[in-house]
Amino acid sequence: MKFESVRDFFDTIEKYPHLCTSCGICAGICPTAAVKIVKNQYSQYVPVFEEDKCNDCNQCINCCPGIDITYTQQAGIGVFQKIYLASSGDTAQRSAGSSGGVITALSAWMLSEGIVGKAILGNSTQSAVQPEPGIVTSAGEVLPCSGSKYVAYPACEAIREFREKTLITALPCQARAIRKARRNKGYVFGLFCSRAFTSDLIRYICIQESIKLEDIQTINYRHGGWPGQVAIDTKSQQIRIPYNRSYFTAISNGFFFAIQGCLLCPDYFNEMADISFGDPWGFKPDQELLLGQTIVIARTARGVELMEKAIANKVIVASEITEGQVLRGHRSGSYLKKRSTDLRLRKYQEMGLPLPEHNFDLSRKPTLVQSFIQNYYIKNNVLLKKNYAKIFTANKLVIFVKRYFILLLQKIDLKLSHGH
């Protein structure tokens, strides 16, 4: 996208939040503190620009992942060197992690060995509802940061600490912004991601479970044996919702409270990371899987070197797997981001919305099934914002049924198009 000025860039993002992924890199990269990140009326983090502080360096525009979604590879899992199915060699780390504790194990080990001097990790100690980036400098500080957060937190000022001998755990949009900003000396650990949420997802759960947002003390999105339960604890109640095949999964996968920019992000497997990490969907649900295992994609030479050293030192336990095994268990995420981004771009174009720079062919006309599927996501995420209060009164059973009907249609579409 072309902009007449930095002012024009931020005015466009404010008017069209579907171009913003809430990564927060623009605020962190700005040398004059002319950008701040605040929540808009939909609880999505968006940038606010103070023009009088700007020196027109254009770094914010150059690093923005939402205005340019051009990818060299639009199939498979991206460039990689080795893929593993792994778990932490430490029982406490494996238990604390969402699926295997590998990020926790590697982060603590890298700090203890001096491979990095600091790590930027998601932290929920200040607020169970709204995580934030935390900077840790010792192995003992890593374990409290374990586990998936799901609610989006912008990197902002923390990215200023990302340099040589630094590690950051990032979403695909953040990893891409870091690469665009040419911050290539530190280690990027990337999470598989189909979408991130605003904290209003928790507000909705509070309404459904008859609890107060301010009473929440802890949230563990992957409590217990894999894939786990969403565990929300207050002073007087313990809420447990199955992570898989529940109304939580339905409303989250339905994009009701997702960051608007997530619908136009084509990167599910975090292709810009040194190492990518994801859930072991599609593998046999044996005892090892229930204890937690992680799919690990080593993409760069130093990523492979790091993994092989960690395995040799028994920091993690791992065996190699294939790209086909990864794709088999992640068909839904791959379908959403790899196989249908072009259809949503086409629909946004028909709606008169500005499109990011891209290299997708928009000539493909959607079938009736494909159109129905994409209309479902766009309605829930973009169009429903016109009557935002309606989301909070939506019946969770109706949401559940609709979501799994959409999932069935996706499976049918994949079979009809011979997808993998």
N, C-alpha and C positions, 0 to 999 in steps of 0.2 A: 504494500500500500504506500501511496505517496502522500506526504503531508506538507502543507505550506509553511508550517512552523511547529515548534514544540507545543505551543499553545493549541494549535489545530489538532495535534496528536492526542493530547489529553482531553480536549473537548469531544473528540470522536469516541474515545474510550468511555467517557462519562455517558454519552448519549446511546452508545451501543455496547453494553457490557458483555455481549456475546463474543466480543473480541478480546476480552480480558480473562486470563486464567487465574488471577489472584496470586501469582507467584511471588510478587513483592520485590523482584530483582530491580525494577526501575528505581525504587526508593533506596535500595542498598547501594546501587551503582552510582547514584547522583553525587558528584563531588561537592555540590554547594547546598545540599539538604533542601532542594527545591521541591521534592516530592515526598509526600506522606501517604500512608495507606490507612484508609478508614473503611468502616462498614457502610454500605448504602442501605436503602430501604428494604432490600431483600436479604440483609445480613451477609452480602457478598463483599469481600475486601476489594476495594478499588482505589486507584491512585487519586490524590488531590494535588494539584499543581499550584505552586506559588511563583508566579511569573517574575516577580521582582528579584528573586534569588537566582534565576536561571542564567547560565553563561553560554547557552546555545551550543553545548558540546555534542548534543544529540546521542549521548550514550544510552539514554532511556529508550529511544526509538530503536537504536541498533540492536539492543539485546532483547527486545520484546518478543516473546514466543507466540503471542496471540495474533499478531498482524502478519505473520509469515509462517505457513505450515507446509512449506516445500520440503519434501523428503526424497532422497535419492532412491529409497527402496520402499515399495508399498505392499510387499508381500512377505510372508514368513515372520521371523522374529528379529530381523535386522542382522547386522554384521556381528559375528561372534567367533571365538576360537575354541572354547570348550563349554559344555553344559554339565552340571552336576545335580544330583539329588543329595542333599546334605542336611546335617543337623549339628548343633553344638555338642562338643564333647563334655560339656559341663551340664549336669542335671538341672541346676537352678536357672541357668541361662536358657536352656531348651524349654523349660516350663514357662518362663516369663515371656518368651517370644511368642509371636502370633502363630508361627509355623516353623518350628525348628530352632529358633534363636540364633541363626547364623550371623545376622548383622550385629547382634549384641556380642557374640563371641569374637568376631573379627575386629570390631571396634575396640573392645577391651584389650585384646591381644596387641593390636597396633599401637595403642597408647602405652601399654606396659613395656613393649619392645623398643619404643622410641621411633617407630616407623612414621608416626605422626605425633605432633605435640598437642593437638587439640582436635576435637570432633564436634561437629554441629549436628545435633540430634533433636528430634521432637520431644518436648517436655510438657507434661500435664500437672506438674507439682503445684503450680500457682492456681490453676483452674482446671477442674476435671472436664468442664464443658468445652473450653476453648484452649487448645494447646498452643504452644509458641516454640520458636526455635531456642534451644539451649546450647550453651558452649561448655563442654566438659574437657578437663585436662588430665584426668587420671582414670585408670581402669575401674576403680571402685565407684565412680560416678555414673557409669554406663547403665548398670542394671535398672535403676529407677526410670530410665528413659525407654525401656523395652516395650514392645507391643505396638500394634497398629493404632493410629490416632483417627484416621478417616476424616475428621473435620479439618478443613484446609487451614493452614497457617502460613502466612507470607514470610519469606526469608528476611526481607528488609535489612536492618543494620547488621544482622549476623553474617551476611554475605561479604561484608568488609573484612571479616576475619578469615575468609576462605582464600588461602594462599598455599605456597609450598609447605609440605608436611602438615596439611590439614585434610580432614575427612568431612564430607557432608553427606547426609542421607536426604535424597531429593525425589520429588515427583518428576514425571517426564517433562512437564513444562519448565520446572526449575532447572533440570539438567540441561535442557536445550538453551535456556537463557544464559546459563553459566558458560556454555560453549560459545554462544554468539558473542558474549562479552570477552571471549578469549581468556577466560580464567581456567587454564588447562594444567596447572601445576599440581593442584591438590587432587585427592581421590574423590570420585563421585560414586556413591552407592545409590543405585536407582531402584525404586519400587515399581512393580507392575501396577498399572492404574487405569481403570476404565472411567473413573470420575472421583472428584473430591467433593465434600459437602460443606454447606454452611452450618453454623451452630443451630440454625432453626430446625434441623433434623431432630435434635435433642428436644427442642421445644415441642415438636409434634409428638414425640414419644411420651413426654411428660403429660400431655393432654390425654393420650390414650391410656396411660397407666395411672392417672389421677395422682400425680406427684408434682411438687413444685420444683422449678428449675433451680432456685436458690438453695434448695435442701440437698441437692446432689453432692455427695462427698467424693465418690470415685466412680469412674467408668472404665470397664475392661471390655473391649469389643470382642475379644476372643478368649473368654474364660473357659477353663476346663480342657478336656481332650479335644484335639483338632477335629472339625473346624471350630468347635466351641460355641459359647453362648455370649450374647451381649449382656453383661452384668452391670447393673446400675444400683449403687448402694446409697441410701440416705441414712439419717440417724435412726429411723424407725422401720425402714423397709428394704427388702432385697428384691430387685426386679431381675428376672432371668428370661431372656428371649432367645430362642434358637437363632444362631447366626445364619444358618442355611434354611431355605424354604420356610420363611416366616414373613410376617408383615414388615418387619425391619428390612429384610432383604428386598422385599417387593417395592417398598417406597424408595429405598436407596437406589436400587437398580433401575427404577422407573424415572430417575432423574428429577424428581420433584424438588429436591433441595440441593441439587448439584450446582457447582459453579457453572455459570452459563458458557464460559469458554471451553469447558470440557467436551461439549458436543461437537466442536470443530477441531479437537485435537486428535491427530491420527496415530499417536504413539502410545500403544498399550504396553509394550514390553520394555519401555525405557531404554531406547536404542542409543542415547547419547551418554550413558553411564559407562564407567570402567567395568562395573559388575552390576548386573540386574538381579533382583530377587522377587520371587512370587510364590503363591500357594501351590501345593502339589495336586491340584485338581486332575482327575483322570487316572490317578494311580490306585492300585489295589489297596482298599482300606484295611490294612493289616495293623498289627500292634505298633510297629515302628511309625506308621503314618499317624495313628492316633496320638502318639507321644509328640509328634511334630516333626515335619521335614520341610525343607525349603528347596524350591527350584532355583538354581544359581547359574546365571549366564555370564561367563567371563568373556568380555568383549575386546579388551585391549591386552597388549603384551604384559603390562604391569599388573593387570587384573588377574591374568593366568598365573603369573609369578607369585602374586600374593596368595592365591588360593592353594597353589601347590606347596608353598611354605607352611601355610596353616594346616594343611592335611598332614604333612610330614611331621609337624610338631604336635599332632593330635589335638589341635585347637578345635577342629571340626572333623567329622566323619563324613565321607562323601564317596559316591560312585558316579561314573559318567553315564549320561543318558543322551538321547537323540533329540533333534529339533522336532521330529514327528511326534514324539511322546509329549513334548511341551504343547504343541499345537492341538493335539487330541484333547487335552484337558482344559484348554483355554479357548474353545471355539466361540463362546459367547462374546468374550472380550475382543477377540480377533475379528469377529463378525462386525461388532459395533464400530471399532476404530479402523480396521484395515479394509473392510469390505463395503462399508456403507457411508463413509465420510463424504464421498462424492455426491451421494443422493441427498444428504442434508445440505451440502453447499448449493446444490441445484435448487432445493426448496427455499433456502434463504434468499437466493437470487430472485426467485419468483415472488417472494414476499417483499422485495424491494430493500432488503438489508444489505449493507456493504459486506463484501467478502474479503478475507485476508488474502495475501499473495499465496498462490498454491500452484501445484503442477498436476492437479487432478483433471481428468477428462470428464467434462460435465455433459457429454452428449448421450450418456446412457440414460434411457428412460426407465423409471421404476415400474415394476409390475404392480398390480393392485395390492398384492401381499406386501411388497417392499414399501409401497407408498403408505399403507396402513400402519406399518411398523414405525416408519420415520415420523409420521404425523403424531403418533403416540408420544414419542420422546420430545419432539419440538413443542407440542401442546403442553406437556407437563413442565417443561423447563423454561421456555421463553414466553409462550402465549398466556400461560396461567398467571404470569406476573401482572397482567392487567387487572386481575382480581385476586391478589395475593392472599387475602384473608381466607379465601375459599379453601386453600390447601389445608389449613389447620382443622377444618371441619370435615375433611374427606374421610369416609368410612374405611377403616383398615381392611375389612373383609373384601370390599369391592376392589380396593387397590390390589390386594393379593390375587384375586381371581383374574383381573385384567392383566396384571404383570405376567402371570404364568401362561396366560393365553398368548401374549406377545412372544414369550420364550418358545412356545410350541410353534408359532408361525416362523420364528427365526430358524428353528431346526428344519422345518419343512423347506424353507427357502434355501438353506444350505444344501439339502439333499437334491433339490431340483436343479441347483446350479453346480452340483458336484463339488461343493466347497470342502475344505479340510480345516 
